[in-house]
Amino acid sequence: MIRFLFLIPLLLCLGWFVYLKQNGYTLEQGKKGFIYILVISTAIAAFYGILIPLTH
């Protein structure tokens, strides 16, 4: 399960990219959304990374 964590930001960024293109926004206008996705995904990965040693 933990090995698939890289898919979270990948799929969210892909979805955000599709949303931007369908609604006529540029990547520059959506840059803040990509940053939010990466920060939240990093926090999720860190949380799970901390839980693994604690629960074993």
C-alpha positions in Angstrom: 0.0 0.0 0.0 2.7 2.5 1.0 4.5 1.9 -2.3 1.5 3.4 -4.2 1.6 6.8 -2.3 3.3 8.4 -5.3 0.0 7.9 -7.2 -1.8 10.4 -5.0 0.0 13.6 -6.2 0.3 12.2 -9.7 -3.4 11.6 -10.1 -4.4 14.8 -8.4 -2.0 16.9 -10.5 -3.3 15.2 -13.7 -6.9 15.9 -12.6 -6.0 19.5 -11.8 -4.3 19.9 -15.3 -7.4 18.5 -17.0 -9.7 20.9 -15.0 -7.5 23.8 -16.0 -7.5 22.9 -19.7 -11.2 22.3 -19.9 -12.0 25.6 -18.3 -9.6 27.7 -20.3 -7.1 28.5 -17.6 -3.3 28.6 -18.1 -0.8 26.5 -16.2 0.5 29.8 -14.7 -3.0 30.6 -13.3 -3.2 27.1 -11.8 0.3 27.0 -10.3 -1.0 27.6 -6.8 -3.2 24.5 -7.1 -0.3 22.4 -8.0 1.7 23.7 -5.0 -1.3 22.9 -2.7 -1.5 19.4 -4.1 2.2 18.7 -3.6 2.3 20.1 -0.1 -0.8 18.1 1.0 0.5 15.0 -0.6 3.9 15.4 1.1 2.1 15.8 4.5 0.1 12.6 3.9 3.3 10.7 2.9 5.1 12.0 6.0 2.2 11.0 8.2 2.2 7.4 6.9 6.0 7.3 7.0 5.9 8.2 10.7 3.1 5.7 11.4 5.0 2.7 9.9 7.8 2.6 12.5 5.4 3.4 15.3 3.0 0.6 14.6 5.5 -2.1 13.9 
